Amino acid sequence: MLHKIEQWIDQTNLEYQGQRISCSKFFDDFSGFYSLEFLQQAYFVVVDTIPKPNFPELRQMGLGNFIDMEVHGITYKNTYYILPHLASNLRLHFHELVHVAQWGYLGAIPFIERYITEIKTVGYGEAPLEKMAYGFDSHFTNGGEKIDVPNYVAQKI
């Protein structure tokens, strides 16, 4: 199942490759949190509908609520998808970039496995990967001190 999800992610990212926008455009906004090199390797896509894998097996695993949940963005590897009305929301971009760092550190299969386990075990709101992203986006929004997010993720995950 994990490999099926990764194949779906790779296909989705390939389908939207021509619409990707480099996150390097956020360098001035996120300086001190994300390096230019990191941002140059991360992308976002503005979409009308957030793409999610909707496999029957995922619903059978108890993930139907997550699949059906309305979200503002979602990250797959180094690319995240956001809705048009939130395209200029820096907090959302910051949040999704935390997930890019998590994907990058853990790797695809370990990230997918951990994320699914966390959602099933404690739910979306209490999932440690989400709590880390929400904590960082709040820290950024509230003018917190600069922290190298990818390095922090690598140390704490």
C-alpha positions in Angstrom: 0.0 0.0 0.0 2.8 2.4 0.9 4.4 2.0 -2.6 1.0 2.4 -4.2 0.6 5.8 -2.4 4.1 6.8 -3.4 3.4 6.0 -7.1 0.2 8.0 -6.9 2.2 10.9 -5.4 4.9 10.7 -8.1 2.2 10.6 -10.8 0.4 13.6 -9.2 3.6 15.6 -9.0 4.4 14.8 -12.6 1.0 15.9 -13.8 1.4 19.3 -12.1 5.1 19.7 -12.9 4.4 22.5 -15.5 2.4 24.5 -12.9 4.9 24.4 -10.1 6.2 27.6 -8.7 9.6 27.7 -6.9 9.5 28.6 -3.3 12.6 30.6 -3.8 10.2 33.5 -4.1 9.8 33.4 -0.4 13.5 33.8 0.4 13.2 37.3 1.8 10.1 36.4 3.8 11.6 33.2 5.3 15.3 34.2 5.5 16.8 32.6 8.6 14.2 29.9 8.6 14.9 28.3 5.2 18.0 28.5 3.1 17.8 29.7 -0.5 19.1 26.2 -1.5 16.2 24.5 0.4 13.6 26.9 -1.1 15.0 26.4 -4.6 14.3 22.7 -4.3 10.7 23.2 -3.0 7.6 24.0 -5.1 4.0 24.8 -4.7 1.0 24.5 -7.0 -2.2 26.5 -6.8 -5.2 24.1 -7.5 -8.9 24.4 -7.2 -9.1 21.0 -5.5 -6.5 19.6 -3.2 -5.4 16.2 -4.6 -5.5 13.3 -2.3 -5.2 9.5 -2.9 -8.7 8.1 -2.6 -8.0 4.4 -2.5 -10.6 2.0 -1.0 -7.8 0.4 1.0 -7.1 3.7 2.8 -10.8 4.0 3.7 -10.7 0.4 5.0 -7.7 1.4 7.2 -9.9 4.0 8.8 -8.6 7.0 7.0 -11.8 8.0 5.4 -12.2 11.1 7.6 -8.8 12.3 6.7 -9.4 11.7 2.9 -12.7 13.6 3.2 -11.4 16.4 5.4 -11.2 19.8 3.8 -7.7 21.1 3.9 -6.0 24.3 2.8 -2.9 22.6 1.6 -1.1 19.3 1.3 2.5 18.3 0.8 3.9 15.5 -1.4 7.6 15.2 -1.2 9.1 18.6 -2.3 5.8 19.9 -3.7 2.7 21.2 -2.0 -0.7 22.1 -3.2 -2.7 25.1 -2.0 -6.1 26.6 -2.8 -6.2 29.9 -4.9 -7.7 32.1 -2.1 -4.7 31.1 0.1 -1.9 31.5 -2.5 -0.5 34.6 -0.8 -0.9 33.3 2.8 2.7 33.2 4.1 1.7 31.2 7.2 0.3 28.4 5.0 3.5 28.4 2.8 5.6 28.3 6.0 3.6 25.4 7.3 3.8 23.3 4.2 7.5 23.9 3.9 7.9 22.3 7.3 6.3 19.2 5.8 8.7 19.5 2.8 11.6 19.3 5.3 10.0 16.4 7.1 9.6 14.5 3.8 13.1 15.3 2.9 14.6 14.1 6.2 12.5 10.9 6.6 12.2 9.9 2.9 8.9 9.1 1.1 8.0 5.6 2.5 9.0 6.3 6.1 7.1 9.7 6.0 3.9 8.1 4.5 4.0 5.3 7.0 4.6 7.6 10.0 1.9 10.1 8.9 -0.7 7.3 8.4 0.2 5.8 11.8 0.0 9.2 13.5 -3.4 10.1 12.0 -4.8 6.6 12.8 -3.4 6.6 16.4 -4.0 10.2 17.7 -5.8 12.0 14.9 -4.9 14.9 12.7 -4.9 17.5 15.4 -2.6 15.6 17.7 -0.3 14.0 15.1 3.3 15.0 16.0 4.3 15.8 12.4 1.3 18.2 12.2 1.9 19.6 15.6 5.5 20.4 14.6 4.3 22.2 11.4 1.6 24.2 13.3 4.1 25.1 16.0 6.5 26.5 13.5 3.9 28.4 11.5 2.7 30.0 14.7 6.3 30.8 15.8 6.9 32.4 12.4 3.6 34.3 12.4 4.2 35.7 15.9 7.7 37.0 15.0 9.7 34.4 16.8 13.4 34.1 16.5 14.9 32.7 13.4 15.4 28.9 13.5 16.9 26.8 10.7 13.7 24.7 10.2 15.2 21.8 8.1 18.0 21.4 10.6 15.6 21.5 13.6 13.4 18.9 11.8 16.4 16.7 11.3 17.3 16.9 15.0 13.8 16.5 16.5 12.0 14.1 14.2 
